[in-house]
Amino acid sequence: MNRVMIVLVVAVALLAGAGPASADDRYNNYAELAAHKREGIDYLRTAIGPAGVGAPVAHIAIHGGLIEAGTSELARYAAEKGECTSYTFEGVQPKDNDDLHITATRFDEPIGVRVVEQSSYTVSWHGMRDSSPITHIGGRDTALMKKVRSALERAGFAVADETPDKINGDSPQNIANRNQRGKGVQLELSTGQRRQFFRDGKLDLDWIENSSNRTPAFYRYVDAVLSVLPADIAPSEPVPAN
């Protein structure tokens, strides 16, 4: 079925919940970040999806750009090929993009939250620091997590036997689990794994944004994940434009 795709780049800042930031985060929430950083210069927010409808599957990268390099490209390509919705929050500063990291349990940027809440299935693409090529799988959708693990292993990718509590994604407050089913999948891809997805192992922003620099492993990985996602499920509520 042909679908008209729209790009929503929305400049809104809503008040968020109180409480301390993660020990690794500079900002408590999106509103605090937006008060100190410049959209379009320091960071970007983009939602891409079927016009007028919330797609049943959402691929998100809340630490995209140079926060966790390569995750935006994975999420967008997965959504494009799977005819799903993608959402990315990207750090594009010349340096110190780690400052833009808001942990998944506190990630409350309103467009991203809306995209996830209107989806039934969510895959949240993340990066972690590890030089060996490996993926940690987390979330609350245990059935789908098992299928993703099997698909990745069949495709030749290493998957960790155990995922540390810090990145296991099982909190109900985790953005991956805030969809209509209350459970999603969080993929934590090591630096070594993400380097395999781009020629020469480079993760510079201008390099990874050029699709000609993607390796066959990039496409094989995404195809493995897509192969176990449900198809032909009814769409949810419309995604408003503002």
BALOBA-1460 file (C-alpha; in Angstrom, 3 decimals):
// residues 242
<rec num="1" residu="m" x="0.000" y="0.000" z="0.000"/>
<rec num="2" residu="n" x="1.381" y="3.390" z="-0.917"/>
<rec num="3" residu="r" x="1.862" y="5.722" z="1.945"/>
<rec num="4" residu="v" x="2.540" y="9.413" z="2.011"/>
<rec num="5" residu="m" x="5.437" y="10.128" z="4.345"/>
<rec num="6" residu="i" x="5.657" y="13.289" z="6.336"/>
<rec num="7" residu="v" x="8.436" y="14.789" z="8.393"/>
<rec num="8" residu="l" x="7.555" y="16.461" z="11.633"/>
<rec num="9" residu="v" x="10.209" y="18.697" z="13.101"/>
<rec num="10" residu="v" x="8.312" y="20.340" z="15.907"/>
<rec num="11" residu="a" x="9.603" y="23.078" z="18.169"/>
<rec num="12" residu="v" x="7.714" y="22.723" z="21.428"/>
<rec num="13" residu="a" x="8.898" y="22.502" z="25.000"/>
<rec num="14" residu="l" x="6.593" y="21.101" z="27.673"/>
<rec num="15" residu="l" x="7.128" y="21.002" z="31.389"/>
<rec num="16" residu="a" x="8.382" y="17.643" z="32.610"/>
<rec num="17" residu="g" x="8.416" y="15.676" z="35.832"/>
<rec num="18" residu="a" x="10.515" y="16.665" z="38.802"/>
<rec num="19" residu="g" x="13.309" y="14.700" z="40.372"/>
<rec num="20" residu="p" x="17.049" y="14.272" z="40.011"/>
<rec num="21" residu="a" x="18.766" y="13.454" z="36.756"/>
<rec num="22" residu="s" x="20.621" y="10.214" z="36.249"/>
<rec num="23" residu="a" x="24.136" y="10.323" z="37.650"/>
<rec num="24" residu="d" x="25.385" y="10.332" z="34.061"/>
<rec num="25" residu="d" x="23.034" y="13.059" z="32.793"/>
<rec num="26" residu="r" x="23.534" y="16.813" z="32.843"/>
<rec num="27" residu="y" x="19.821" y="17.588" z="32.469"/>
<rec num="28" residu="n" x="16.823" y="16.286" z="34.403"/>
<rec num="29" residu="n" x="14.459" y="16.266" z="31.447"/>
<rec num="30" residu="y" x="13.786" y="17.698" z="28.000"/>
<rec num="31" residu="a" x="12.436" y="21.052" z="29.220"/>
<rec num="32" residu="e" x="15.643" y="21.689" z="31.138"/>
<rec num="33" residu="l" x="17.784" y="20.676" z="28.170"/>
<rec num="34" residu="a" x="15.778" y="22.880" z="25.806"/>
<rec num="35" residu="a" x="16.274" y="25.854" z="28.125"/>
<rec num="36" residu="h" x="20.046" y="25.571" z="27.733"/>
<rec num="37" residu="k" x="20.495" y="24.207" z="24.195"/>
<rec num="38" residu="r" x="19.463" y="25.435" z="20.746"/>
<rec num="39" residu="e" x="17.254" y="23.276" z="18.573"/>
<rec num="40" residu="g" x="18.559" y="23.082" z="15.028"/>
<rec num="41" residu="i" x="22.074" y="23.957" z="16.170"/>
<rec num="42" residu="d" x="22.850" y="21.739" z="19.164"/>
<rec num="43" residu="y" x="20.189" y="19.078" z="18.663"/>
<rec num="44" residu="l" x="17.487" y="17.909" z="16.255"/>
<rec num="45" residu="r" x="14.128" y="16.213" z="16.773"/>
<rec num="46" residu="t" x="12.566" y="14.356" z="13.854"/>
<rec num="47" residu="a" x="9.544" y="12.106" z="13.507"/>
<rec num="48" residu="i" x="8.867" y="10.429" z="10.167"/>
<rec num="49" residu="g" x="5.812" y="8.308" z="9.552"/>
<rec num="50" residu="p" x="2.748" y="7.501" z="7.470"/>
<rec num="51" residu="a" x="0.701" y="10.654" z="6.996"/>
<rec num="52" residu="g" x="-2.161" y="11.059" z="9.422"/>
<rec num="53" residu="v" x="-1.761" y="7.759" z="11.205"/>
<rec num="54" residu="g" x="0.203" y="6.398" z="14.127"/>
<rec num="55" residu="a" x="2.118" y="3.404" z="12.797"/>
<rec num="56" residu="p" x="1.768" y="0.131" z="14.732"/>
<rec num="57" residu="v" x="5.559" y="-0.155" z="14.983"/>
<rec num="58" residu="a" x="7.873" y="2.672" z="16.032"/>
<rec num="59" residu="h" x="11.661" y="2.636" z="15.714"/>
<rec num="60" residu="i" x="13.220" y="5.255" z="17.953"/>
<rec num="61" residu="a" x="16.722" y="6.571" z="18.674"/>
<rec num="62" residu="i" x="16.578" y="8.918" z="21.649"/>
<rec num="63" residu="h" x="20.385" y="9.223" z="21.790"/>
<rec num="64" residu="g" x="21.005" y="9.705" z="18.098"/>
<rec num="65" residu="g" x="23.407" y="11.853" z="16.155"/>
<rec num="66" residu="l" x="26.723" y="11.931" z="18.011"/>
<rec num="67" residu="i" x="25.287" y="10.985" z="21.399"/>
<rec num="68" residu="e" x="25.348" y="7.285" z="20.429"/>
<rec num="69" residu="a" x="26.567" y="7.376" z="16.854"/>
<rec num="70" residu="g" x="24.803" y="5.256" z="14.249"/>
<rec num="71" residu="t" x="21.559" y="4.730" z="16.140"/>
<rec num="72" residu="s" x="19.621" y="7.395" z="14.213"/>
<rec num="73" residu="e" x="20.596" y="5.803" z="10.915"/>
<rec num="74" residu="l" x="19.528" y="2.345" z="12.108"/>
<rec num="75" residu="a" x="16.162" y="3.531" z="13.433"/>
<rec num="76" residu="r" x="15.301" y="5.576" z="10.344"/>
<rec num="77" residu="y" x="16.273" y="2.875" z="7.890"/>
<rec num="78" residu="a" x="14.375" y="0.212" z="9.859"/>
<rec num="79" residu="a" x="11.256" y="2.384" z="9.856"/>
<rec num="80" residu="e" x="11.579" y="3.240" z="6.176"/>
<rec num="81" residu="k" x="11.968" y="-0.357" z="5.091"/>
<rec num="82" residu="g" x="9.290" y="-1.624" z="7.465"/>
<rec num="83" residu="e" x="6.858" y="1.196" z="6.576"/>
<rec num="84" residu="c" x="6.802" y="2.235" z="10.216"/>
<rec num="85" residu="t" x="7.302" y="5.432" z="12.175"/>
<rec num="86" residu="s" x="10.736" y="6.612" z="13.248"/>
<rec num="87" residu="y" x="11.650" y="9.140" z="15.893"/>
<rec num="88" residu="t" x="15.133" y="10.490" z="16.516"/>
<rec num="89" residu="f" x="16.612" y="12.895" z="19.019"/>
<rec num="90" residu="e" x="20.080" y="13.773" z="17.750"/>
<rec num="91" residu="g" x="23.062" y="15.544" z="19.212"/>
<rec num="92" residu="v" x="24.862" y="17.554" z="16.530"/>
<rec num="93" residu="q" x="27.238" y="19.669" z="18.594"/>
<rec num="94" residu="p" x="30.890" y="19.890" z="17.524"/>
<rec num="95" residu="k" x="31.778" y="18.264" z="20.878"/>
<rec num="96" residu="d" x="30.327" y="17.200" z="24.246"/>
<rec num="97" residu="n" x="27.245" y="15.523" z="22.796"/>
<rec num="98" residu="d" x="27.103" y="13.294" z="25.869"/>
<rec num="99" residu="d" x="25.699" y="16.364" z="27.618"/>
<rec num="100" residu="l" x="22.497" y="15.873" z="25.584"/>
<rec num="101" residu="h" x="21.891" y="12.379" z="26.943"/>
<rec num="102" residu="i" x="18.627" y="11.962" z="28.880"/>
<rec num="103" residu="t" x="18.279" y="8.462" z="30.268"/>
<rec num="104" residu="a" x="15.487" y="6.351" z="28.787"/>
<rec num="105" residu="t" x="13.448" y="6.242" z="31.996"/>
<rec num="106" residu="r" x="13.342" y="10.034" z="32.113"/>
<rec num="107" residu="f" x="13.144" y="10.769" z="28.400"/>
<rec num="108" residu="d" x="10.057" y="12.958" z="28.080"/>
<rec num="109" residu="e" x="10.509" y="14.937" z="24.855"/>
<rec num="110" residu="p" x="6.845" y="15.315" z="23.824"/>
<rec num="111" residu="i" x="7.035" y="14.332" z="20.160"/>
<rec num="112" residu="g" x="8.954" y="11.154" z="20.939"/>
<rec num="113" residu="v" x="6.561" y="10.276" z="23.748"/>
<rec num="114" residu="r" x="3.579" y="10.797" z="21.441"/>
<rec num="115" residu="v" x="5.072" y="8.584" z="18.716"/>
<rec num="116" residu="v" x="5.674" y="5.763" z="21.171"/>
<rec num="117" residu="e" x="2.298" y="6.086" z="22.915"/>
<rec num="118" residu="q" x="0.539" y="5.716" z="19.573"/>
<rec num="119" residu="s" x="2.464" y="2.580" z="18.621"/>
<rec num="120" residu="s" x="1.815" y="-1.015" z="19.637"/>
<rec num="121" residu="y" x="5.386" y="-2.252" z="19.179"/>
<rec num="122" residu="t" x="8.528" y="-0.258" z="19.856"/>
<rec num="123" residu="v" x="12.182" y="-0.909" z="19.076"/>
<rec num="124" residu="s" x="14.501" y="1.511" z="20.844"/>
<rec num="125" residu="w" x="17.984" y="1.691" z="19.284"/>
<rec num="126" residu="h" x="20.855" y="2.565" z="21.632"/>
<rec num="127" residu="g" x="24.634" y="2.497" z="21.718"/>
<rec num="128" residu="m" x="26.957" y="1.400" z="24.509"/>
<rec num="129" residu="r" x="30.717" y="1.668" z="25.009"/>
<rec num="130" residu="d" x="32.380" y="-1.655" z="24.249"/>
<rec num="131" residu="s" x="35.048" y="-2.310" z="21.643"/>
<rec num="132" residu="s" x="33.852" y="-5.864" z="20.961"/>
<rec num="133" residu="p" x="30.963" y="-6.288" z="18.501"/>
<rec num="134" residu="i" x="27.983" y="-7.341" z="20.623"/>
<rec num="135" residu="t" x="24.340" y="-6.490" z="21.311"/>
<rec num="136" residu="h" x="22.553" y="-6.434" z="24.663"/>
<rec num="137" residu="i" x="18.804" y="-6.927" z="24.398"/>
<rec num="138" residu="g" x="16.444" y="-5.445" z="26.978"/>
<rec num="139" residu="g" x="12.882" y="-4.264" z="27.438"/>
<rec num="140" residu="r" x="9.651" y="-5.758" z="28.741"/>
<rec num="141" residu="d" x="8.456" y="-7.542" z="25.587"/>
<rec num="142" residu="t" x="10.157" y="-10.802" z="26.509"/>
<rec num="143" residu="a" x="8.575" y="-12.820" z="23.696"/>
<rec num="144" residu="l" x="9.748" y="-10.406" z="21.029"/>
<rec num="145" residu="m" x="13.145" y="-10.054" z="22.705"/>
<rec num="146" residu="k" x="13.693" y="-13.800" z="22.324"/>
<rec num="147" residu="k" x="12.755" y="-13.640" z="18.660"/>
<rec num="148" residu="v" x="15.101" y="-10.717" z="18.040"/>
<rec num="149" residu="r" x="17.925" y="-12.592" z="19.754"/>
<rec num="150" residu="s" x="17.400" y="-15.672" z="17.588"/>
<rec num="151" residu="a" x="17.160" y="-13.603" z="14.404"/>
<rec num="152" residu="l" x="20.361" y="-11.697" z="15.152"/>
<rec num="153" residu="e" x="22.270" y="-14.848" z="16.023"/>
<rec num="154" residu="r" x="21.076" y="-16.556" z="12.836"/>
<rec num="155" residu="a" x="22.338" y="-13.524" z="10.909"/>
<rec num="156" residu="g" x="25.773" y="-13.961" z="12.476"/>
<rec num="157" residu="f" x="25.708" y="-11.271" z="15.178"/>
<rec num="158" residu="a" x="26.861" y="-11.791" z="18.760"/>
<rec num="159" residu="v" x="24.243" y="-11.257" z="21.474"/>
<rec num="160" residu="a" x="25.104" y="-11.067" z="25.177"/>
<rec num="161" residu="d" x="23.782" y="-13.854" z="27.373"/>
<rec num="162" residu="e" x="22.982" y="-11.394" z="30.148"/>
<rec num="163" residu="t" x="22.248" y="-7.679" z="30.093"/>
<rec num="164" residu="p" x="23.379" y="-5.529" z="33.051"/>
<rec num="165" residu="d" x="20.613" y="-3.999" z="35.150"/>
<rec num="166" residu="k" x="21.671" y="-0.503" z="34.147"/>
<rec num="167" residu="i" x="20.782" y="-1.124" z="30.494"/>
<rec num="168" residu="n" x="18.160" y="-3.892" z="30.737"/>
<rec num="169" residu="g" x="15.313" y="-1.541" z="29.793"/>
<rec num="170" residu="d" x="12.715" y="-3.281" z="31.952"/>
<rec num="171" residu="s" x="11.343" y="-0.237" z="33.780"/>
<rec num="172" residu="p" x="7.742" y="0.696" z="32.907"/>
<rec num="173" residu="q" x="8.987" y="4.298" z="32.723"/>
<rec num="174" residu="n" x="11.491" y="3.431" z="29.989"/>
<rec num="175" residu="i" x="10.389" y="5.150" z="26.764"/>
<rec num="176" residu="a" x="10.544" y="1.786" z="24.959"/>
<rec num="177" residu="n" x="7.806" y="0.421" z="27.228"/>
<rec num="178" residu="r" x="5.403" y="3.337" z="27.035"/>
<rec num="179" residu="n" x="3.531" y="2.071" z="23.973"/>
<rec num="180" residu="q" x="-0.057" y="0.829" z="23.911"/>
<rec num="181" residu="r" x="0.982" y="-2.647" z="25.061"/>
<rec num="182" residu="g" x="3.212" y="-1.394" z="27.851"/>
<rec num="183" residu="k" x="6.227" y="-3.305" z="26.613"/>
<rec num="184" residu="g" x="8.918" y="-2.848" z="23.999"/>
<rec num="185" residu="v" x="12.426" y="-3.902" z="22.989"/>
<rec num="186" residu="q" x="15.633" y="-2.010" z="23.731"/>
<rec num="187" residu="l" x="18.729" y="-2.801" z="21.672"/>
<rec num="188" residu="e" x="22.095" y="-1.740" z="23.091"/>
<rec num="189" residu="l" x="24.692" y="-2.006" z="20.333"/>
<rec num="190" residu="s" x="28.350" y="-1.783" z="21.301"/>
<rec num="191" residu="t" x="30.698" y="0.705" z="19.692"/>
<rec num="192" residu="g" x="32.476" y="-2.236" z="18.077"/>
<rec num="193" residu="q" x="29.217" y="-3.478" z="16.569"/>
<rec num="194" residu="r" x="28.237" y="-0.071" z="15.232"/>
<rec num="195" residu="r" x="31.674" y="0.429" z="13.698"/>
<rec num="196" residu="q" x="31.064" y="-2.689" z="11.604"/>
<rec num="197" residu="f" x="28.085" y="-0.948" z="9.997"/>
<rec num="198" residu="f" x="30.118" y="1.832" z="8.371"/>
<rec num="199" residu="r" x="33.097" y="1.698" z="6.025"/>
<rec num="200" residu="d" x="36.483" y="2.036" z="7.699"/>
<rec num="201" residu="g" x="34.751" y="1.752" z="11.073"/>
<rec num="202" residu="k" x="34.232" y="5.509" z="11.185"/>
<rec num="203" residu="l" x="31.456" y="7.028" z="13.283"/>
<rec num="204" residu="d" x="31.892" y="10.703" z="12.359"/>
<rec num="205" residu="l" x="28.574" y="12.448" z="11.767"/>
<rec num="206" residu="d" x="29.107" y="13.398" z="8.126"/>
<rec num="207" residu="w" x="30.343" y="9.853" z="7.446"/>
<rec num="208" residu="i" x="27.461" y="7.906" z="8.981"/>
<rec num="209" residu="e" x="24.858" y="10.221" z="7.469"/>
<rec num="210" residu="n" x="26.072" y="9.240" z="3.977"/>
<rec num="211" residu="s" x="24.257" y="5.999" z="3.128"/>
<rec num="212" residu="s" x="27.004" y="5.038" z="0.666"/>
<rec num="213" residu="n" x="29.243" y="4.411" z="3.671"/>
<rec num="214" residu="r" x="27.017" y="1.664" z="5.062"/>
<rec num="215" residu="t" x="28.356" y="-1.879" z="4.972"/>
<rec num="216" residu="p" x="26.371" y="-5.046" z="4.182"/>
<rec num="217" residu="a" x="26.354" y="-5.753" z="7.941"/>
<rec num="218" residu="f" x="24.212" y="-2.642" z="8.492"/>
<rec num="219" residu="y" x="21.468" y="-3.974" z="6.249"/>
<rec num="220" residu="r" x="21.794" y="-7.557" z="7.463"/>
<rec num="221" residu="y" x="21.338" y="-6.441" z="11.060"/>
<rec num="222" residu="v" x="18.245" y="-4.335" z="10.376"/>
<rec num="223" residu="d" x="16.744" y="-7.068" z="8.199"/>
<rec num="224" residu="a" x="17.179" y="-9.553" z="11.039"/>
<rec num="225" residu="v" x="15.279" y="-7.315" z="13.455"/>
<rec num="226" residu="l" x="12.522" y="-6.577" z="10.948"/>
<rec num="227" residu="s" x="12.082" y="-10.257" z="10.147"/>
<rec num="228" residu="v" x="10.531" y="-10.966" z="13.555"/>
<rec num="229" residu="l" x="8.388" y="-7.868" z="13.967"/>
<rec num="230" residu="p" x="4.643" y="-8.434" z="13.532"/>
<rec num="231" residu="a" x="3.093" y="-7.510" z="10.209"/>
<rec num="232" residu="d" x="-0.420" y="-6.496" z="9.189"/>
<rec num="233" residu="i" x="-1.504" y="-5.120" z="12.548"/>
<rec num="234" residu="a" x="-4.029" y="-2.323" z="12.643"/>
<rec num="235" residu="p" x="-2.722" y="1.237" z="12.916"/>
<rec num="236" residu="s" x="-3.370" y="3.242" z="16.046"/>
<rec num="237" residu="e" x="-4.525" y="6.825" z="16.554"/>
<rec num="238" residu="p" x="-3.364" y="9.633" z="14.241"/>
<rec num="239" residu="v" x="-0.116" y="11.434" z="14.989"/>
<rec num="240" residu="p" x="-1.026" y="15.121" z="15.249"/>
<rec num="241" residu="a" x="1.128" y="17.600" z="13.384"/>
<rec num="242" residu="n" x="1.424" y="19.907" z="16.376"/>
